[in-house]
Amino acid sequence: MTSSPNLSSGPTNSVPDKEFDQKRLNRKVLALSIGALGVVYGDLGTSPLYTIRECFYGTHAIAPTIADILGALSLIFWTLTAVISIKYVVFILRADNRGEGGIFALLGLIPTSGSSMSPRVRSIAMLAGVVGAGLLYGDGIITPAITVLSAIEGLEIATKAAAPAVLPLTCVVLLLLFLLQHQGTAHIGKLFGPIMMIWFMSIAALGLGQIILEPRVLYAINPLYALDFFAHNGLHGIVVLGSVVLCITGGEALYADLGHFGRHAIRFAWFWFVYPALLLNYFGQGALLLGHPEMNINPFYGTVPRFLLYPMVGLTTIASVIASQALISGVFSLTQQAIQLGFCPRIHIVHTSQDIRGQIYIPSVNYALMLACIGVVIGFGESSGLAGAYGIAVTGTMTITSCLYFLVLTRNWNWSLWKAVPLVGIFLFFDIAYFGANLLKVATGGWFTLLVAALITVAMTTWRRGREELKRKLLGARLPLDLFMSDVAKQGLPRVSGTAVFMTVSPEGTPPTLLHHVKHNHMLHEKVVLLSIQSADFPTVPADERVQVGDLGDGFYRVVALYGFMQRPDVPQIMKIAARHGLMAEPLTTTYYLGRETLLTIGDSKMMRWRKALFALMSRNAGNPTAYFKLPANRVVEFGTQIEL
């Protein structure tokens, strides 16, 4: 006797399975959210250290009257809500480039072909992206300086005798921070999230304690107080708006870390933890000023009970280091992306983790940041002096992000103008207002960020333009490959065992290194591989899609490798992948041929003379291609040539 099948068993078992999968997904999102507290929200989370203070103390401050306190708090509340909660967390996070975020990822989403966008608009968008990157470099210099300096300035609240020690201590902390970068953040990064959780709980508790004493501060949620603030203060209110914007520092970092944590974890951490904690602390500082306006010199530490002041200074210093680490790591990643996209020369990159792709360390960038950070701390002297420079970096980048996002909406996602214009118009209303307010602070610090952005922009555009001109020169003098191969067949050049890999910038024509090799050595290897490595407009390319192999006959092969802008080329790995496509090459009998160009600035290039000289200087100081492409040093041959640019 056979039993009938239990038709209900499938659906019955699937319900627990779905519940188990959902619980596992929730646990994963929660774990990622805790990690995001340190990496994503370090900068935003430490902004209460200086935002309220800048509004009511310093060169551009206003008097801490009841109306102005409520007005400034209303501006902070609606700024956090509109710019971070709505613009970035709800909308900008949707613009992921294969899971990655950041200004270069956003730039990569703009179509480069097959669209109605004119070349001029595309060039302007590219320039805007480079300027945004320059502003982010400025942010990377200022963030460690202002956050660490603001944290240690708390010692002055405990005792005036500590005032002379603030600058030296800040420089020591920054020095140690940068000297430890070579260790990587793979291990200490695990502590970032839990420490920042303690930080957010602490600042929320401090703020809540003050709100309970002065609950009328909650009236500031009404946007009419913000409008009244401008009506009452006029032009001075616009200047103070440049200080209010400090509450949203770190918005770009939120988007740039999209690939590390995912939008769900970033959104969960913001709405359920960071956003409430920040609002409680800001309103708590406002409540303190309502009862004690004389505490405007440093309202953040004014909310701390006297017996907790020293422990809070310690926790604040640790939180500021974490916030600084996030920006330093971001600058490393930004530099790697710029190299892959052709905006920066090759420089030495160290991978500090075998498991986490994004854990990198760039020595030259690290020490340049260290000198710049310590220099601005000594030059500006106090956190208030850095606030103007900080605001321009943040608002300038946010404005550019909104413009690029509009192009993505209309050119990539095919939104109609009646949908895209109102949305981006609201974003730009806030961005331009804040950027304009900070332009009023150019003379008192804002000039520094503009100078950094200008220098970075000139360097990046010069390198890209120079590489294009160099490529044009090389391709213009190239011999068609079919003519070269027919000539080789006629000459009957001897073939030796082994494989020769000729690196070439373009998959077209015959590489100059191959011509030089035949001219000087009068022979060819059994297998000749013409390898071209190209960069994609998206972050990563899977290994199974990375390499294309073409058999040209007579032992010649054309290999084209495609890498994303967050990946580093690895030639030995490319050859292993090529072996799966039938191109077998023994590593011990493979020789790699590179070209090394010496640039002369006397050619007919349309580049200005000073840009030619700058490009030549950058080219001479570019990193070793052998190390960058991970080539075995004892199997590399270089051919030199002079090129008139």
N, C-alpha and C positions, 0 to 999 in steps of 0.2 A: 504494500500500500504506500503510495507516494503522497507526500504532503504538498499542498498548494503553496505557491510562493507568497510571501508576505508583501503585498503590494504597498503597504504603508510604511515599510521599514526605511525606504530612501528618504522621504521627506522628514520622517521623524528624527533620523540621525543627522540630517543636514542642519536642523535648527541649532542643536548644540555646537556643531562645527562652525556655523556662522557666528554664533555668540562668542566662541573661543577665539576665532580670527579677529573679531571686533575688539575683544578685550586685549589681545596681543597688539593690535594696531594702536589702541588707546595708550597702552603702556609704552610703546615705542615713541609715540608723539609726546607723551609726558617726559620721557627721558631726553628727547631732543629739545624740548622746551626748556628744561633745566640747563642744558648746555648752551642754549641760545641766550640765556640770561647773562652769561659772561661774555660771549664772543659778539653777539649781535647788539645787545643793549648796554654794553659797558659804557659807551660814550653818552648815549641818551640818559642812562641811569645816574651819571655823575654831574649832569647839567644843573641840578639844584644847588650845587656848590657855589655857583657864580651868577645865575640868571637874575634872581630877585635882588641880589646885591648890586648888580650893574644898573638896575632900574632906579635904585634909591640911594646909591652912594658912588661918588666919583665925578669925573668931569662932565658927563652928560646926564647926570641924575636929576630927578625931580624930588620935591619935598614929600616925605611920607605922610601925607594927609589921608584922611579916611576915604575921600572920593578917589584920589589917585591910587591908593592901595587896591581898592576894589576894581578900579578900571584896569590896572596892570594885570591883576589876577584874572580878570575876565578875558583879556587878550591872550594870556598864557593858556587858559582853559580852551578857548576856541582855536588857538593855533595848534595845540596838540591834537585836538579833535579833527580839525579840517586837514592839516598837512600830514600828520603821521597816521592817524586812525583811518581817514577816508582816502587820501591820496596814495600813500605808500602801502599801508597794510591791505586795503581793500582792492585798489586798482593797479598800482605799479607792480605789485608782486605777481600779477597775472602775466606780465611781460617776461616770461622766462625763456631763455634761449637754450633749449634742450636741457632744462632744469637749472641753468646758471643765471645769475643776475649780475648787475653792475653796469657801469656806463658803456664799456666796450661790448658787453653782451647785448645791451639795448641797441647799440650802433649796428651790431651784426644782424639784428632783426629787420633793418631797413633794406628793402630789395635793392640790389645793385644792377639788376638787368630784368628785362621783361616787364617793366612798369612805366607809367607815364611820367615819372619823375625826371626832370631835366638834369643833365650833368652838373649844371651850376648849383642846383638845390642839393644834389648829392655831395658836391664838394663842400658846400657850406655846412651840411650836416656832419661831414667828417671833421671839418675844422672845429665845429662846436664840441664834438666828442673829445677832441684833443685838448681844447681849452678846459673842458670839464675835468679831464684827467689831470691837467696842470693844477687846477684848484684843489683836487683831491690830494695831490702831493703837498700843497700848502697846508691842507687840513692835517695831513700826517705829521707835519712839523709842529703845528700849533697845539694839537690835541695833547700829546704827552706833556708839553710845557705848561699849558694852562691848567690841566687837571691835577698834575702833581703839585704845582705851585699853589693852587687853590687849597688843596688838601693840607699842605704843610703850613699854610698861613693860619690855620686854626690854632697853632701854638701861640700866636699873638693874642688870642682871646684868653688863653689860660694865664699867660704872663707876658707883660710887655718886654721883659728881659730876653725873651726868645726871638724878638724881631731881627737882630743881626744874624741869627743862625738860619733864617728862612731860606735865603738864596743859596748858601753853601749846601744845606741839607737837600734842597731840590736838585742841585747839580749832581750831588753824590747819588741820589736815587735814580736819576736819569742815566748817569754813567753806568751804574750797575745793571739797569734794565737793558741797555744796549749791549753791554759786554756779555750778557747771558743769552743773547739771541741765538748764538751758534748752537746752543743746546736744543733748540726747537721747542715748540709748545705742545708736543704730543703727550708729554707726561704731566706738566704743570697745567695744561689745558683742562684736565679732568677735574681740577679743583676750582676752576673759574666759576662754573655754574653754582655749586653749593655756596661759595663765598658770596657771590652776587645775590643769591637768595637771602642770605643773612643781611646783606646790605639793604635790599629793598624792604625787607621786613622791619629793619631798624628805622629807615627814614619814614616809612609809613606810620610806625608807632610814634615817632617823634612828632610828626605832623598832626596825627589824630589827637595827641595830648593837648596841643595848642588850640585845635579847633573846638574841643570840648570847652575850653576856657573862653573862647570868643566865637560862638557859633554864627554870629552875624556875618562872618567872612564868607559864608556860603551864598550870600546874596550875589557874589561876583559871577555866579553861573549865568545870570541874566546878561545877555549881550548888550543891553542898553547901557550898562556901565562902561563897556568898551567904547561905545559911540560917544558917551558923555566925556570920556577921557580925552578924546581928540577935540571935542568942542571946547573943552576947558583949557587945554594946553596948547592948541594950535600947532605951530611948526615944532615946538619942543616935544610934543607928543610923537611926531614922526621920528625924531631922534631917539626917543626912548624905545620906539618900536624896534630899532636896531639892537637893543639889549634884550627885548622880549624874545627875539628870534633864537637866542642862545638855548632856549628850552627844547629846540628841535635838532640840535647838533647830534649827528649820528643817524639821521634819516637815510642817508646814502649808504652807510654801512649796513643798515637793515636790508636794503635791496641787494647789496653786493654779496651778502652771505646767504643768499637764497639757495645756492647749490649745496651748501654745507648742511643745512637743516630742513629745508623744504618750507613751503608756505604755510602748511597746517601748523607746524610747531612754532613758527615765528608769530603767526596770528594768535595762537593759544596763549603763548607767553605774554604777548602785548595786552590783550583784552582782559585776561584773568589775573595778571600779576603786575606787570610793569606800569601800565596806564593808571590803575588805581593807586599804586604806591606813589607814583610821581605827583598825581593830583593831590593826594593827602599831604605830601610834604610841601608842595608849593602853597597850598591853602594854609598849612600850618605856619609857614614862615609869614604869610600875610596876616594871620591871626596874631602872631607875636608882634608884628609892627603896629597893628591896631592898638594894642595896649602899651607897647614900649617902642615908640618910633625912634628912640635913640639907639636901638639895636641895629640900625640900618647899615652899620659898618661891616657886619657879617651875620646876617639873619640866620643862615643855616646853622652855624655853631651856637647861635643864640637860643635855638630850640633844644639844645643838648643840656641836660642837667649837669651841674658843676662836677659832680663826682664821676660822671661818665665821659668827661671831656677828653682826657688822654686816651682811653680806649677807643673813643670815636675817631680821634685824629689818626690812630693806628689803622682802624678799619677803613677810614676814608682814603688813606694813603694806599692801602692794598687795592681798594676799588679803583683808584685813579691809575694804578699800574696796570690793572686788568684792562681798563678802558684804553690805555695807551698801547698795550700789546695788540689789541684788536686792530687799531689803526696801523701799527707798524707792519703786522702781518698782511693787512690789506694793501699797503704800499708795495710789499714784496710781490704779491699776486698781480697787482696792477702792472708792475714792471715786466713780469713774465709775459703777460698778455700783450703788452706793447712790443716786446721783442718779436713775438710770433706774428703780430699784425704788421710788422715792418716799420714801426715808429721808433724803435730803439736799437742800438747796436747790440750784438751778442755780448753778454757779460757772464761772469762765473756764477752759477746757481748751484746751491747745495741742497739736496733733499734730505731733510732731517728725520723722515719717517719712511719706513718701507711699506707701511700699510695705508697711510693717508696721503693721497696725491697732493693735496693743497699745502702740506707742511713743507715749506721751503725757506731757505735763508740765503740772502744775497749780500755778501760781505761789503762790497763797495757802496751799495745803497744804505746799508745799516750804519756804516761809519759816517756817511754824508748826513744822514738824518740825525745822528748823535751830535755832531758838531753844530748843525743848524739849531736843534732843540736847545742845547746848552747856550748857544749864542743868543737866541731870542730871550731866554730867561734872564741872562745877564743884561742884555740890551734894554728890555722893557722893564725889568725890575719888579713888577707886580702883575697879578692876574688881570687887573683892570686895564692895564696897558695892552694886553693881548686880545681883549674882547672884541675890539673893532676889526682886527685882522681875522679873527675867528669867524665873525658874522659874515664877512664878504665871501670867505671860502665856502661856507655852508649854503648861503642863499644863491650864489652864482652857480654852483653845481646843481642845485634844485631847479633853477630856472632852465638850465640846459636840458636836464632830464625831462621836464615837462614838454619842451619843444620836440625832442627826439621821440617822446611817447606819442605825440600828435602824429608824427610821420608814420610810426608803427601802426597806429589806429587806422589811418586813412590809406596807407600804401600796402600794408601787410595784412591787416584784418579786414580791410575794405569797409570800414565804417563810413557812413555818409557824413557830410559836413554838419548837418543839423544835429547829429548825435555827438560828434567829436568836438566841435567848436565850443558848445556850452560847458562840457566837462573840463576840457583843457583850459578854457577861459577862466573858470573858477580857480584852477590850480595856479595859473599865471597871475591872477589877481593877488593872491597871497605872496607868490614868489617875487614878483616885481616890486610889490610894496615893501617887502623886507629887504630886498637887494638895494632898492633906492634909499631906504633909511640908513643902510650901512655905508652907502657911498658918502654920506655926510661925515663918516668917521675915517675917511682915507688919510687925512693928515695926522691922525692920532693912532695909527697902527694898521689901517686897512691897506696902506701902500705896500706893506710887506707881502701880503697874499697876492696882490696884483703883480708884484715883481716876480714872485716865484712862478705864478701861472704863465707870465709872459716868457720867462726864460725856458720853462719846460716846453711851451708851445713852439717856440722858435727852434729848439733843439730837435723836437720830434718831427716837425714838418720839414726841417732841413734834411734830416736823415732819410725820411720817406721820399722826398723829392730827389735827393741825391742818388738813392738806390734805383729810382725809376730812370734817371738819366744814365746811370751806369749800365743798367739792363738794356736800355735803348742802344747804347754804344756797342755793347757786346753782341746783341742780336743783329745789329746792322752789319757787322763784319763777319757773321757766321756763314760757314759753307753748308749748303743743304746736305743732309746726311746721306741721301741716295747717291749724290755725286762722290762723296767721300768713300762710301763703301765700294762703288764701282772702280774708283781709282786704286783702292787697296787691293781689289781682286786682280787688276791689271799688273800692279807692281809685284804681286806675289810675295808680300812681306812674310817673313817667318813667324810662326805662331808657337809660343811657348806654353807650357802647362800652367794652370792656375787661372785665377779670375782677377780682372782689373775693373774697379768701380770708379767711374769718373763722375764726380759731383758737378752738377750743372744747375744754374738758376732757372732754366727754362727747358721744357721737354721738346723744344723745337731746335732743329739744326744740329751741327756738330760742336761739342764743347771745345773751347780753345785749349783746355788742358790735354784733350785727346790729340789735337793737332801738334801741340808741343811735344807730346810723348813720341809720336811717330817721327817727328822731325829730328829729335835728339837720339832716340833709342833704336829706330829703324826696325821695330818688331811690334807684334801685338800678342796679347795673351789669348789663350784658347777660348776664354769667354770674356766678352767686353760688355760691361753693364753701364748704361747711361742713367744715372740716378738723379731725379729732380724731386726736391721736397717743397711742397706748397702748403700755404696756410689757409685754413677755412675761416668763414665768418661766424662759425659756431664754436662752442667751447671744446667739445671733445668729438673724436671720431673713433668708433669701435674698431678693434684690431682686425676684424674680418672684412671691414670696408676701407681699410687704410691704404692698402697697397694694390696697384694695378701693374701687371707684368705683360709686356708685349714682346713676342719673339720676332725679331727683324730678319732672322736668317743669317747664315754664315757665322754663327757664334755671337751675334750682337743681340742685346736685349735692352729694351726701354722700360725703366721702372719709375713710376710716379707714386710718391707717398704723400698722403694728405693728413695733416695734423690740425687739430683744433687750437684755438688761441690760448687754451689753458693747458696744453700738452707740450712736452719737450721732445724734439726729435731724437730718435735712437736708431742709428744706422745699422748696427749689428742685429737689432730686433727686426728691422725692415728686411734684412737679408734672410732671417729665419722665416718670416712670413712669406717672402718671395719663393722660398723653397717649397712651400705648399702649393704654389702655382707652377711648379716644374722647373724653377731656376735653382739648381743645386750648386752650391759654392762652399768649398771647404774653407773654414775660417783661417786655418794656418797657411793656406796658399792664396789668400785674397789680399790684394794691395789696393789701397784707396788713394786716389789722385785728387788733389785740391789745387785751386788757383788762388794766388795771392796778388792782388792788384796794387800797384803804386800809382796814386792819383796825381796828375799834374793839372794845375788850375789855369792852363793857358788855352784850353780848347774852345770850341764854339758853342758850348752849352748855354742855354738861356738863363741859367742860374746866375744871380749876382755874384760878384767876385768874393765878397765877404762870406756868402753862404757856401761857395765852393771851398774856401779855406776852412770853414767850420766843419764841413762834411769830411774833408780830407783829414782833419785833426781827429774827428770822431772815428773815422775808419782806421786810422793808425792805432788808436787805443781800444779798438773793439777786442772782445775776448777771442781766445784761441778757438778756431773752428773744430780742431781735433777734440778738445775737451767738450765743447758744446754739443757736438753730434755724437759723443761717446764713442769715438773711433779708437781702436787700439793704436797707441802712439808709435809702436815699432813697426807698423805696417802702413804708414802714411808717407806719401811723396807730394811735395809742393812745387808748383811751377809759378815763377813770378813773371809779371808783365806790367808794362807801363801804359796807362790810359790817360789821354788828354780829355779832361772834363770841361 
